[in-house]
């Protein structure tokens, strides 16, 4: 899966107690939305790993978003 970023993207991930908070500028939100659409089309088990060394703002916590199988998607049934 090819992860592309819109120029000027800024995304930050923090943990406050039991909450994960993601904040981003416009470019970051659009980039993240496109990543999620690509992930939704990927095979179950696919994931995207974000951290401050490759995509998130300095001081952010690591964020991993994974694609699970969906019982409503016939293609996922074939992957099981």
N, CA, C and O atoms as a Maestro MAE file, in Angstrom:
{
 s_m_m2io_version
 :::
 2.0.0
}

f_m_ct {
 s_m_title
 :::
 protein
 m_atom[320] {
  # First column is atom index #
  i_m_mmod_type
  r_m_x_coord
  r_m_y_coord
  r_m_z_coord
  i_m_residue_number
  s_m_chain_name
  s_m_pdb_residue_name
  s_m_pdb_atom_name
  i_m_atomic_number
  :::
  1 25 0.855 -1.171 0.000 1 A "UNK " " N  " 7
  2 3 0.000 0.000 0.000 1 A "UNK " " CA " 6
  3 2 0.903 1.236 0.000 1 A "UNK " " C  " 6
  4 15 1.816 1.363 0.816 1 A "UNK " " O  " 8
  5 25 0.624 2.127 -0.923 2 A "UNK " " N  " 7
  6 3 1.431 3.338 -1.061 2 A "UNK " " CA " 6
  7 2 0.798 4.458 -0.235 2 A "UNK " " C  " 6
  8 15 -0.337 4.860 -0.492 2 A "UNK " " O  " 8
  9 25 1.532 4.956 0.748 3 A "UNK " " N  " 7
  10 3 1.039 6.029 1.625 3 A "UNK " " CA " 6
  11 2 1.544 7.359 1.095 3 A "UNK " " C  " 6
  12 15 2.749 7.601 1.039 3 A "UNK " " O  " 8
  13 25 0.611 8.219 0.706 4 A "UNK " " N  " 7
  14 3 0.978 9.531 0.190 4 A "UNK " " CA " 6
  15 2 0.478 10.618 1.125 4 A "UNK " " C  " 6
  16 15 -0.583 10.498 1.736 4 A "UNK " " O  " 8
  17 25 1.255 11.667 1.221 5 A "UNK " " N  " 7
  18 3 0.910 12.805 2.080 5 A "UNK " " CA " 6
  19 2 0.735 14.056 1.244 5 A "UNK " " C  " 6
  20 15 1.494 14.293 0.304 5 A "UNK " " O  " 8
  21 25 -0.255 14.852 1.582 6 A "UNK " " N  " 7
  22 3 -0.411 16.165 0.979 6 A "UNK " " CA " 6
  23 2 0.637 17.076 1.611 6 A "UNK " " C  " 6
  24 15 0.845 17.049 2.824 6 A "UNK " " O  " 8
  25 25 1.289 17.875 0.787 7 A "UNK " " N  " 7
  26 3 2.324 18.774 1.303 7 A "UNK " " CA " 6
  27 2 1.758 19.654 2.413 7 A "UNK " " C  " 6
  28 15 0.667 20.211 2.290 7 A "UNK " " O  " 8
  29 25 2.515 19.767 3.491 8 A "UNK " " N  " 7
  30 3 2.108 20.591 4.622 8 A "UNK " " CA " 6
  31 2 1.291 19.851 5.671 8 A "UNK " " C  " 6
  32 15 0.804 20.459 6.624 8 A "UNK " " O  " 8
  33 25 1.137 18.530 5.495 9 A "UNK " " N  " 7
  34 3 0.365 17.738 6.467 9 A "UNK " " CA " 6
  35 2 0.991 17.781 7.847 9 A "UNK " " C  " 6
  36 15 2.206 17.647 7.996 9 A "UNK " " O  " 8
  37 25 0.157 17.969 8.850 10 A "UNK " " N  " 7
  38 3 0.587 17.912 10.243 10 A "UNK " " CA " 6
  39 2 -0.442 17.091 11.013 10 A "UNK " " C  " 6
  40 15 -1.633 17.405 11.018 10 A "UNK " " O  " 8
  41 25 0.043 16.026 11.668 11 A "UNK " " N  " 7
  42 3 -0.830 15.165 12.468 11 A "UNK " " CA " 6
  43 2 -0.123 14.882 13.779 11 A "UNK " " C  " 6
  44 15 1.087 14.658 13.814 11 A "UNK " " O  " 8
  45 25 -0.882 14.895 14.842 12 A "UNK " " N  " 7
  46 3 -0.355 14.603 16.171 12 A "UNK " " CA " 6
  47 2 -1.274 13.590 16.842 12 A "UNK " " C  " 6
  48 15 -2.496 13.677 16.720 12 A "UNK " " O  " 8
  49 25 -0.683 12.626 17.552 13 A "UNK " " N  " 7
  50 3 -1.442 11.626 18.302 13 A "UNK " " CA " 6
  51 2 -0.984 11.672 19.753 13 A "UNK " " C  " 6
  52 15 0.210 11.588 20.043 13 A "UNK " " O  " 8
  53 25 -1.950 11.806 20.663 14 A "UNK " " N  " 7
  54 3 -1.657 11.867 22.094 14 A "UNK " " CA " 6
  55 2 -2.585 10.930 22.848 14 A "UNK " " C  " 6
  56 15 -3.649 10.554 22.356 14 A "UNK " " O  " 8
  57 25 -2.165 10.563 24.042 15 A "UNK " " N  " 7
  58 3 -3.002 9.784 24.951 15 A "UNK " " CA " 6
  59 2 -3.218 10.608 26.203 15 A "UNK " " C  " 6
  60 15 -2.266 11.058 26.841 15 A "UNK " " O  " 8
  61 25 -4.472 10.797 26.544 16 A "UNK " " N  " 7
  62 3 -4.860 11.500 27.768 16 A "UNK " " CA " 6
  63 2 -5.731 10.548 28.567 16 A "UNK " " C  " 6
  64 15 -6.906 10.358 28.253 16 A "UNK " " O  " 8
  65 25 -5.147 9.946 29.609 17 A "UNK " " N  " 7
  66 3 -5.891 8.943 30.375 17 A "UNK " " CA " 6
  67 2 -6.200 7.754 29.483 17 A "UNK " " C  " 6
  68 15 -5.287 7.086 28.998 17 A "UNK " " O  " 8
  69 25 -7.476 7.485 29.263 18 A "UNK " " N  " 7
  70 3 -7.866 6.356 28.421 18 A "UNK " " CA " 6
  71 2 -8.321 6.808 27.027 18 A "UNK " " C  " 6
  72 15 -8.930 6.032 26.290 18 A "UNK " " O  " 8
  73 25 -8.026 8.057 26.673 19 A "UNK " " N  " 7
  74 3 -8.439 8.585 25.370 19 A "UNK " " CA " 6
  75 2 -7.248 8.737 24.426 19 A "UNK " " C  " 6
  76 15 -6.172 9.180 24.829 19 A "UNK " " O  " 8
  77 25 -7.457 8.367 23.185 20 A "UNK " " N  " 7
  78 3 -6.490 8.641 22.134 20 A "UNK " " CA " 6
  79 2 -7.018 9.857 21.379 20 A "UNK " " C  " 6
  80 15 -8.151 9.849 20.897 20 A "UNK " " O  " 8
  81 25 -6.207 10.892 21.278 21 A "UNK " " N  " 7
  82 3 -6.629 12.129 20.628 21 A "UNK " " CA " 6
  83 2 -5.738 12.363 19.407 21 A "UNK " " C  " 6
  84 15 -4.514 12.433 19.517 21 A "UNK " " O  " 8
  85 25 -6.379 12.482 18.247 22 A "UNK " " N  " 7
  86 3 -5.668 12.768 17.009 22 A "UNK " " CA " 6
  87 2 -6.077 14.167 16.570 22 A "UNK " " C  " 6
  88 15 -7.262 14.450 16.394 22 A "UNK " " O  " 8
  89 25 -5.091 15.036 16.396 23 A "UNK " " N  " 7
  90 3 -5.364 16.386 15.907 23 A "UNK " " CA " 6
  91 2 -4.529 16.614 14.653 23 A "UNK " " C  " 6
  92 15 -3.396 16.141 14.552 23 A "UNK " " O  " 8
  93 25 -5.096 17.338 13.710 24 A "UNK " " N  " 7
  94 3 -4.399 17.549 12.445 24 A "UNK " " CA " 6
  95 2 -4.900 18.810 11.776 24 A "UNK " " C  " 6
  96 15 -6.006 19.285 12.030 24 A "UNK " " O  " 8
  97 25 -4.043 19.340 10.906 25 A "UNK " " N  " 7
  98 3 -4.482 20.459 10.076 25 A "UNK " " CA " 6
  99 2 -5.282 19.899 8.894 25 A "UNK " " C  " 6
  100 15 -5.442 18.685 8.765 25 A "UNK " " O  " 8
  101 25 -5.771 20.777 8.050 26 A "UNK " " N  " 7
  102 3 -6.609 20.366 6.925 26 A "UNK " " CA " 6
  103 2 -5.906 19.332 6.043 26 A "UNK " " C  " 6
  104 15 -6.485 18.302 5.699 26 A "UNK " " O  " 8
  105 25 -4.655 19.616 5.683 27 A "UNK " " N  " 7
  106 3 -3.896 18.701 4.824 27 A "UNK " " CA " 6
  107 2 -3.689 17.346 5.488 27 A "UNK " " C  " 6
  108 15 -3.760 16.305 4.836 27 A "UNK " " O  " 8
  109 25 -3.433 17.372 6.785 28 A "UNK " " N  " 7
  110 3 -3.250 16.123 7.514 28 A "UNK " " CA " 6
  111 2 -4.516 15.295 7.572 28 A "UNK " " C  " 6
  112 15 -4.472 14.074 7.418 28 A "UNK " " O  " 8
  113 25 -5.649 15.953 7.794 29 A "UNK " " N  " 7
  114 3 -6.925 15.235 7.847 29 A "UNK " " CA " 6
  115 2 -7.284 14.624 6.490 29 A "UNK " " C  " 6
  116 15 -7.758 13.489 6.424 29 A "UNK " " O  " 8
  117 25 -7.060 15.370 5.413 30 A "UNK " " N  " 7
  118 3 -7.342 14.827 4.082 30 A "UNK " " CA " 6
  119 2 -6.419 13.649 3.783 30 A "UNK " " C  " 6
  120 15 -6.865 12.634 3.249 30 A "UNK " " O  " 8
  121 25 -5.140 13.775 4.122 31 A "UNK " " N  " 7
  122 3 -4.201 12.668 3.924 31 A "UNK " " CA " 6
  123 2 -4.634 11.441 4.710 31 A "UNK " " C  " 6
  124 15 -4.662 10.332 4.176 31 A "UNK " " O  " 8
  125 25 -4.969 11.640 5.974 32 A "UNK " " N  " 7
  126 3 -5.394 10.523 6.819 32 A "UNK " " CA " 6
  127 2 -6.657 9.870 6.257 32 A "UNK " " C  " 6
  128 15 -6.769 8.644 6.255 32 A "UNK " " O  " 8
  129 25 -7.595 10.666 5.786 33 A "UNK " " N  " 7
  130 3 -8.821 10.125 5.202 33 A "UNK " " CA " 6
  131 2 -8.511 9.249 3.984 33 A "UNK " " C  " 6
  132 15 -9.092 8.176 3.825 33 A "UNK " " O  " 8
  133 25 -7.604 9.704 3.138 34 A "UNK " " N  " 7
  134 3 -7.216 8.913 1.967 34 A "UNK " " CA " 6
  135 2 -6.529 7.619 2.378 34 A "UNK " " C  " 6
  136 15 -6.739 6.576 1.759 34 A "UNK " " O  " 8
  137 25 -5.714 7.684 3.413 35 A "UNK " " N  " 7
  138 3 -5.047 6.472 3.912 35 A "UNK " " CA " 6
  139 2 -6.082 5.457 4.394 35 A "UNK " " C  " 6
  140 15 -5.957 4.262 4.129 35 A "UNK " " O  " 8
  141 25 -7.105 5.940 5.102 36 A "UNK " " N  " 7
  142 3 -8.131 5.045 5.633 36 A "UNK " " CA " 6
  143 2 -8.933 4.394 4.509 36 A "UNK " " C  " 6
  144 15 -9.288 3.219 4.602 36 A "UNK " " O  " 8
  145 25 -9.220 5.147 3.448 37 A "UNK " " N  " 7
  146 3 -9.918 4.562 2.296 37 A "UNK " " CA " 6
  147 2 -9.044 3.482 1.661 37 A "UNK " " C  " 6
  148 15 -9.538 2.403 1.336 37 A "UNK " " O  " 8
  149 25 -7.757 3.759 1.483 38 A "UNK " " N  " 7
  150 3 -6.843 2.756 0.923 38 A "UNK " " CA " 6
  151 2 -6.780 1.528 1.814 38 A "UNK " " C  " 6
  152 15 -6.768 0.402 1.315 38 A "UNK " " O  " 8
  153 25 -6.740 1.727 3.118 39 A "UNK " " N  " 7
  154 3 -6.692 0.609 4.056 39 A "UNK " " CA " 6
  155 2 -7.970 -0.205 3.994 39 A "UNK " " C  " 6
  156 15 -7.926 -1.431 4.097 39 A "UNK " " O  " 8
  157 25 -9.107 0.452 3.829 40 A "UNK " " N  " 7
  158 3 -10.378 -0.257 3.723 40 A "UNK " " CA " 6
  159 2 -10.410 -1.176 2.503 40 A "UNK " " C  " 6
  160 15 -11.084 -2.206 2.519 40 A "UNK " " O  " 8
  161 25 -9.688 -0.811 1.452 41 A "UNK " " N  " 7
  162 3 -9.631 -1.610 0.227 41 A "UNK " " CA " 6
  163 2 -8.532 -2.671 0.270 41 A "UNK " " C  " 6
  164 15 -8.473 -3.529 -0.610 41 A "UNK " " O  " 8
  165 25 -7.673 -2.626 1.265 42 A "UNK " " N  " 7
  166 3 -6.561 -3.580 1.390 42 A "UNK " " CA " 6
  167 2 -7.048 -4.906 1.973 42 A "UNK " " C  " 6
  168 15 -8.194 -5.026 2.407 42 A "UNK " " O  " 8
  169 25 -6.182 -5.870 1.976 43 A "UNK " " N  " 7
  170 3 -6.505 -7.190 2.521 43 A "UNK " " CA " 6
  171 2 -6.625 -7.138 4.036 43 A "UNK " " C  " 6
  172 15 -5.930 -6.355 4.685 43 A "UNK " " O  " 8
  173 25 -7.508 -7.969 4.616 44 A "UNK " " N  " 7
  174 3 -7.563 -8.059 6.079 44 A "UNK " " CA " 6
  175 2 -6.162 -8.362 6.627 44 A "UNK " " C  " 6
  176 15 -5.411 -9.148 6.050 44 A "UNK " " O  " 8
  177 25 -5.838 -7.733 7.731 45 A "UNK " " N  " 7
  178 3 -4.520 -7.890 8.334 45 A "UNK " " CA " 6
  179 2 -3.556 -6.777 7.944 45 A "UNK " " C  " 6
  180 15 -2.523 -6.596 8.588 45 A "UNK " " O  " 8
  181 25 -3.890 -6.029 6.892 46 A "UNK " " N  " 7
  182 3 -3.051 -4.895 6.506 46 A "UNK " " CA " 6
  183 2 -3.127 -3.825 7.590 46 A "UNK " " C  " 6
  184 15 -4.119 -3.731 8.313 46 A "UNK " " O  " 8
  185 25 -2.091 -3.034 7.694 47 A "UNK " " N  " 7
  186 3 -2.094 -1.967 8.694 47 A "UNK " " CA " 6
  187 2 -1.200 -0.817 8.255 47 A "UNK " " C  " 6
  188 15 -0.352 -0.963 7.374 47 A "UNK " " O  " 8
  189 25 -1.410 0.324 8.890 48 A "UNK " " N  " 7
  190 3 -0.567 1.493 8.675 48 A "UNK " " CA " 6
  191 2 -0.002 1.882 10.032 48 A "UNK " " C  " 6
  192 15 -0.733 1.994 11.016 48 A "UNK " " O  " 8
  193 25 1.291 2.081 10.069 49 A "UNK " " N  " 7
  194 3 1.995 2.437 11.302 49 A "UNK " " CA " 6
  195 2 2.445 3.887 11.186 49 A "UNK " " C  " 6
  196 15 3.216 4.239 10.293 49 A "UNK " " O  " 8
  197 25 1.965 4.712 12.083 50 A "UNK " " N  " 7
  198 3 2.354 6.124 12.123 50 A "UNK " " CA " 6
  199 2 3.181 6.370 13.384 50 A "UNK " " C  " 6
  200 15 2.852 5.856 14.453 50 A "UNK " " O  " 8
  201 25 4.245 7.148 13.263 51 A "UNK " " N  " 7
  202 3 5.009 7.574 14.435 51 A "UNK " " CA " 6
  203 2 5.717 8.878 14.113 51 A "UNK " " C  " 6
  204 15 5.652 9.365 12.985 51 A "UNK " " O  " 8
  205 25 6.388 9.438 15.095 52 A "UNK " " N  " 7
  206 3 7.013 10.743 14.897 52 A "UNK " " CA " 6
  207 2 8.213 10.690 13.953 52 A "UNK " " C  " 6
  208 15 8.713 11.737 13.542 52 A "UNK " " O  " 8
  209 25 8.680 9.502 13.605 53 A "UNK " " N  " 7
  210 3 9.835 9.390 12.724 53 A "UNK " " CA " 6
  211 2 9.446 9.301 11.251 53 A "UNK " " C  " 6
  212 15 10.297 9.482 10.380 53 A "UNK " " O  " 8
  213 25 8.159 9.023 10.956 54 A "UNK " " N  " 7
  214 3 7.788 8.924 9.552 54 A "UNK " " CA " 6
  215 2 6.530 9.702 9.171 54 A "UNK " " C  " 6
  216 15 6.212 9.789 7.984 54 A "UNK " " O  " 8
  217 25 5.807 10.269 10.130 55 A "UNK " " N  " 7
  218 3 4.588 10.940 9.699 55 A "UNK " " CA " 6
  219 2 3.945 11.847 10.743 55 A "UNK " " C  " 6
  220 15 3.283 12.817 10.374 55 A "UNK " " O  " 8
  221 25 4.115 11.571 12.009 56 A "UNK " " N  " 7
  222 3 3.458 12.351 13.048 56 A "UNK " " CA " 6
  223 2 4.380 13.438 13.593 56 A "UNK " " C  " 6
  224 15 5.599 13.377 13.437 56 A "UNK " " O  " 8
  225 25 3.779 14.418 14.226 57 A "UNK " " N  " 7
  226 3 4.549 15.503 14.825 57 A "UNK " " CA " 6
  227 2 5.415 14.984 15.975 57 A "UNK " " C  " 6
  228 15 5.072 13.988 16.612 57 A "UNK " " O  " 8
  229 25 6.509 15.641 16.233 58 A "UNK " " N  " 7
  230 3 7.421 15.274 17.320 58 A "UNK " " CA " 6
  231 2 6.660 15.213 18.643 58 A "UNK " " C  " 6
  232 15 5.854 16.092 18.949 58 A "UNK " " O  " 8
  233 25 6.924 14.174 19.415 59 A "UNK " " N  " 7
  234 3 6.279 13.995 20.706 59 A "UNK " " CA " 6
  235 2 4.993 13.189 20.647 59 A "UNK " " C  " 6
  236 15 4.396 12.894 21.683 59 A "UNK " " O  " 8
  237 25 4.556 12.827 19.431 60 A "UNK " " N  " 7
  238 3 3.345 12.022 19.279 60 A "UNK " " CA " 6
  239 2 3.591 10.590 19.730 60 A "UNK " " C  " 6
  240 15 4.720 10.101 19.685 60 A "UNK " " O  " 8
  241 25 2.531 9.922 20.165 61 A "UNK " " N  " 7
  242 3 2.613 8.496 20.453 61 A "UNK " " CA " 6
  243 2 2.445 7.732 19.140 61 A "UNK " " C  " 6
  244 15 1.896 8.257 18.171 61 A "UNK " " O  " 8
  245 25 2.922 6.491 19.119 62 A "UNK " " N  " 7
  246 3 2.753 5.666 17.931 62 A "UNK " " CA " 6
  247 2 1.278 5.346 17.735 62 A "UNK " " C  " 6
  248 15 0.524 5.196 18.697 62 A "UNK " " O  " 8
  249 25 0.887 5.247 16.481 63 A "UNK " " N  " 7
  250 3 -0.491 4.952 16.134 63 A "UNK " " CA " 6
  251 2 -0.483 3.889 15.052 63 A "UNK " " C  " 6
  252 15 0.139 4.069 14.005 63 A "UNK " " O  " 8
  253 25 -1.172 2.778 15.300 64 A "UNK " " N  " 7
  254 3 -1.285 1.712 14.313 64 A "UNK " " CA " 6
  255 2 -2.766 1.513 14.033 64 A "UNK " " C  " 6
  256 15 -3.558 1.297 14.950 64 A "UNK " " O  " 8
  257 25 -3.134 1.586 12.757 65 A "UNK " " N  " 7
  258 3 -4.514 1.373 12.348 65 A "UNK " " CA " 6
  259 2 -4.527 0.136 11.461 65 A "UNK " " C  " 6
  260 15 -3.811 0.077 10.462 65 A "UNK " " O  " 8
  261 25 -5.343 -0.852 11.826 66 A "UNK " " N  " 7
  262 3 -5.363 -2.122 11.114 66 A "UNK " " CA " 6
  263 2 -6.687 -2.417 10.449 66 A "UNK " " C  " 6
  264 15 -7.732 -1.910 10.857 66 A "UNK " " O  " 8
  265 25 -6.631 -3.241 9.424 67 A "UNK " " N  " 7
  266 3 -7.807 -3.660 8.657 67 A "UNK " " CA " 6
  267 2 -8.215 -5.045 9.123 67 A "UNK " " C  " 6
  268 15 -7.453 -6.001 8.981 67 A "UNK " " O  " 8
  269 25 -9.414 -5.157 9.677 68 A "UNK " " N  " 7
  270 3 -9.938 -6.466 10.070 68 A "UNK " " CA " 6
  271 2 -10.875 -6.975 8.985 68 A "UNK " " C  " 6
  272 15 -11.251 -6.230 8.080 68 A "UNK " " O  " 8
  273 25 -11.244 -8.233 9.077 69 A "UNK " " N  " 7
  274 3 -12.199 -8.800 8.130 69 A "UNK " " CA " 6
  275 2 -13.597 -8.338 8.502 69 A "UNK " " C  " 6
  276 15 -13.900 -8.118 9.674 69 A "UNK " " O  " 8
  277 25 -14.436 -8.195 7.503 70 A "UNK " " N  " 7
  278 3 -15.816 -7.779 7.723 70 A "UNK " " CA " 6
  279 2 -16.740 -8.872 7.221 70 A "UNK " " C  " 6
  280 15 -16.595 -9.342 6.092 70 A "UNK " " O  " 8
  281 25 -17.676 -9.275 8.040 71 A "UNK " " N  " 7
  282 3 -18.591 -10.330 7.622 71 A "UNK " " CA " 6
  283 2 -19.524 -9.874 6.508 71 A "UNK " " C  " 6
  284 15 -20.171 -10.710 5.878 71 A "UNK " " O  " 8
  285 25 -19.612 -8.563 6.246 72 A "UNK " " N  " 7
  286 3 -20.498 -8.063 5.207 72 A "UNK " " CA " 6
  287 2 -19.811 -7.927 3.853 72 A "UNK " " C  " 6
  288 15 -20.461 -7.582 2.866 72 A "UNK " " O  " 8
  289 25 -18.523 -8.190 3.790 73 A "UNK " " N  " 7
  290 3 -17.774 -8.048 2.541 73 A "UNK " " CA " 6
  291 2 -17.464 -9.424 1.968 73 A "UNK " " C  " 6
  292 15 -16.653 -10.148 2.544 73 A "UNK " " O  " 8
  293 25 -18.085 -9.814 0.847 74 A "UNK " " N  " 7
  294 3 -17.861 -11.139 0.276 74 A "UNK " " CA " 6
  295 2 -16.408 -11.432 -0.035 74 A "UNK " " C  " 6
  296 15 -15.980 -12.583 0.056 74 A "UNK " " O  " 8
  297 25 -15.629 -10.404 -0.405 75 A "UNK " " N  " 7
  298 3 -14.212 -10.623 -0.693 75 A "UNK " " CA " 6
  299 2 -13.466 -11.083 0.550 75 A "UNK " " C  " 6
  300 15 -12.539 -11.887 0.450 75 A "UNK " " O  " 8
  301 25 -13.860 -10.581 1.731 76 A "UNK " " N  " 7
  302 3 -13.216 -10.997 2.966 76 A "UNK " " CA " 6
  303 2 -13.491 -12.458 3.277 76 A "UNK " " C  " 6
  304 15 -12.641 -13.141 3.849 76 A "UNK " " O  " 8
  305 25 -14.656 -12.939 2.911 77 A "UNK " " N  " 7
  306 3 -15.002 -14.340 3.141 77 A "UNK " " CA " 6
  307 2 -14.036 -15.258 2.396 77 A "UNK " " C  " 6
  308 15 -13.684 -16.330 2.888 77 A "UNK " " O  " 8
  309 25 -13.605 -14.827 1.193 78 A "UNK " " N  " 7
  310 3 -12.673 -15.627 0.410 78 A "UNK " " CA " 6
  311 2 -11.295 -15.652 1.047 78 A "UNK " " C  " 6
  312 15 -10.546 -16.610 0.854 78 A "UNK " " O  " 8
  313 25 -10.943 -14.608 1.808 79 A "UNK " " N  " 7
  314 3 -9.622 -14.516 2.428 79 A "UNK " " CA " 6
  315 2 -9.504 -15.378 3.665 79 A "UNK " " C  " 6
  316 15 -8.392 -15.625 4.132 79 A "UNK " " O  " 8
  317 25 -10.615 -15.843 4.212 80 A "UNK " " N  " 7
  318 3 -10.585 -16.633 5.454 80 A "UNK " " CA " 6
  319 2 -10.225 -18.064 5.197 80 A "UNK " " C  " 6
  320 15 -10.156 -18.862 6.132 80 A "UNK " " O  " 8
  :::
 }
 m_bond[319] {
  # First column is bond index #
  i_m_from
  i_m_to
  i_m_order
  :::
  1 1 2 1
  2 2 3 1
  3 3 4 2
  4 3 5 1
  5 5 6 1
  6 6 7 1
  7 7 8 2
  8 7 9 1
  9 9 10 1
  10 10 11 1
  11 11 12 2
  12 11 13 1
  13 13 14 1
  14 14 15 1
  15 15 16 2
  16 15 17 1
  17 17 18 1
  18 18 19 1
  19 19 20 2
  20 19 21 1
  21 21 22 1
  22 22 23 1
  23 23 24 2
  24 23 25 1
  25 25 26 1
  26 26 27 1
  27 27 28 2
  28 27 29 1
  29 29 30 1
  30 30 31 1
  31 31 32 2
  32 31 33 1
  33 33 34 1
  34 34 35 1
  35 35 36 2
  36 35 37 1
  37 37 38 1
  38 38 39 1
  39 39 40 2
  40 39 41 1
  41 41 42 1
  42 42 43 1
  43 43 44 2
  44 43 45 1
  45 45 46 1
  46 46 47 1
  47 47 48 2
  48 47 49 1
  49 49 50 1
  50 50 51 1
  51 51 52 2
  52 51 53 1
  53 53 54 1
  54 54 55 1
  55 55 56 2
  56 55 57 1
  57 57 58 1
  58 58 59 1
  59 59 60 2
  60 59 61 1
  61 61 62 1
  62 62 63 1
  63 63 64 2
  64 63 65 1
  65 65 66 1
  66 66 67 1
  67 67 68 2
  68 67 69 1
  69 69 70 1
  70 70 71 1
  71 71 72 2
  72 71 73 1
  73 73 74 1
  74 74 75 1
  75 75 76 2
  76 75 77 1
  77 77 78 1
  78 78 79 1
  79 79 80 2
  80 79 81 1
  81 81 82 1
  82 82 83 1
  83 83 84 2
  84 83 85 1
  85 85 86 1
  86 86 87 1
  87 87 88 2
  88 87 89 1
  89 89 90 1
  90 90 91 1
  91 91 92 2
  92 91 93 1
  93 93 94 1
  94 94 95 1
  95 95 96 2
  96 95 97 1
  97 97 98 1
  98 98 99 1
  99 99 100 2
  100 99 101 1
  101 101 102 1
  102 102 103 1
  103 103 104 2
  104 103 105 1
  105 105 106 1
  106 106 107 1
  107 107 108 2
  108 107 109 1
  109 109 110 1
  110 110 111 1
  111 111 112 2
  112 111 113 1
  113 113 114 1
  114 114 115 1
  115 115 116 2
  116 115 117 1
  117 117 118 1
  118 118 119 1
  119 119 120 2
  120 119 121 1
  121 121 122 1
  122 122 123 1
  123 123 124 2
  124 123 125 1
  125 125 126 1
  126 126 127 1
  127 127 128 2
  128 127 129 1
  129 129 130 1
  130 130 131 1
  131 131 132 2
  132 131 133 1
  133 133 134 1
  134 134 135 1
  135 135 136 2
  136 135 137 1
  137 137 138 1
  138 138 139 1
  139 139 140 2
  140 139 141 1
  141 141 142 1
  142 142 143 1
  143 143 144 2
  144 143 145 1
  145 145 146 1
  146 146 147 1
  147 147 148 2
  148 147 149 1
  149 149 150 1
  150 150 151 1
  151 151 152 2
  152 151 153 1
  153 153 154 1
  154 154 155 1
  155 155 156 2
  156 155 157 1
  157 157 158 1
  158 158 159 1
  159 159 160 2
  160 159 161 1
  161 161 162 1
  162 162 163 1
  163 163 164 2
  164 163 165 1
  165 165 166 1
  166 166 167 1
  167 167 168 2
  168 167 169 1
  169 169 170 1
  170 170 171 1
  171 171 172 2
  172 171 173 1
  173 173 174 1
  174 174 175 1
  175 175 176 2
  176 175 177 1
  177 177 178 1
  178 178 179 1
  179 179 180 2
  180 179 181 1
  181 181 182 1
  182 182 183 1
  183 183 184 2
  184 183 185 1
  185 185 186 1
  186 186 187 1
  187 187 188 2
  188 187 189 1
  189 189 190 1
  190 190 191 1
  191 191 192 2
  192 191 193 1
  193 193 194 1
  194 194 195 1
  195 195 196 2
  196 195 197 1
  197 197 198 1
  198 198 199 1
  199 199 200 2
  200 199 201 1
  201 201 202 1
  202 202 203 1
  203 203 204 2
  204 203 205 1
  205 205 206 1
  206 206 207 1
  207 207 208 2
  208 207 209 1
  209 209 210 1
  210 210 211 1
  211 211 212 2
  212 211 213 1
  213 213 214 1
  214 214 215 1
  215 215 216 2
  216 215 217 1
  217 217 218 1
  218 218 219 1
  219 219 220 2
  220 219 221 1
  221 221 222 1
  222 222 223 1
  223 223 224 2
  224 223 225 1
  225 225 226 1
  226 226 227 1
  227 227 228 2
  228 227 229 1
  229 229 230 1
  230 230 231 1
  231 231 232 2
  232 231 233 1
  233 233 234 1
  234 234 235 1
  235 235 236 2
  236 235 237 1
  237 237 238 1
  238 238 239 1
  239 239 240 2
  240 239 241 1
  241 241 242 1
  242 242 243 1
  243 243 244 2
  244 243 245 1
  245 245 246 1
  246 246 247 1
  247 247 248 2
  248 247 249 1
  249 249 250 1
  250 250 251 1
  251 251 252 2
  252 251 253 1
  253 253 254 1
  254 254 255 1
  255 255 256 2
  256 255 257 1
  257 257 258 1
  258 258 259 1
  259 259 260 2
  260 259 261 1
  261 261 262 1
  262 262 263 1
  263 263 264 2
  264 263 265 1
  265 265 266 1
  266 266 267 1
  267 267 268 2
  268 267 269 1
  269 269 270 1
  270 270 271 1
  271 271 272 2
  272 271 273 1
  273 273 274 1
  274 274 275 1
  275 275 276 2
  276 275 277 1
  277 277 278 1
  278 278 279 1
  279 279 280 2
  280 279 281 1
  281 281 282 1
  282 282 283 1
  283 283 284 2
  284 283 285 1
  285 285 286 1
  286 286 287 1
  287 287 288 2
  288 287 289 1
  289 289 290 1
  290 290 291 1
  291 291 292 2
  292 291 293 1
  293 293 294 1
  294 294 295 1
  295 295 296 2
  296 295 297 1
  297 297 298 1
  298 298 299 1
  299 299 300 2
  300 299 301 1
  301 301 302 1
  302 302 303 1
  303 303 304 2
  304 303 305 1
  305 305 306 1
  306 306 307 1
  307 307 308 2
  308 307 309 1
  309 309 310 1
  310 310 311 1
  311 311 312 2
  312 311 313 1
  313 313 314 1
  314 314 315 1
  315 315 316 2
  316 315 317 1
  317 317 318 1
  318 318 319 1
  319 319 320 2
  :::
 }
}
